[in-house]
Amino acid sequence: MSGDTAKGIHITVKVVPGSSRTEIAGLYNNMLKIKVAAVAEKGRANKALLEFLARQLGIRKNALRITSGQTSGIKHIWLEGVTKKDVEKLCP
């Protein structure tokens, strides 16, 4: 996790699509690892990931944006109005 600013934070996430349920699986190589029940097809896993993170952090869905890694298992995400501490609270 990095990129903490007054407006938000950039985080790196390892996404595992097609899992039995959507959940945070902990840290993986200094990235937040998230299992997503949606399949990686037509953007479904990306949409499920952003909706899940928005719910977990209590922010609007449009306050999150995948900045790189749209088609990769490793994604860089901008979270507006969130701090590093907020994200660290998500880790089991």
Buried (B, 14 or more C-beta within 10 A) or exposed (E): BEBBEEEBBBBBBBBBBEBEEBBBBEBBEEBBBBBBBBEBEEEBBBBBBBBBBBEBBEBEEEBBBBEEBEEEEEBBBBBBBBBBEBBEEBEE
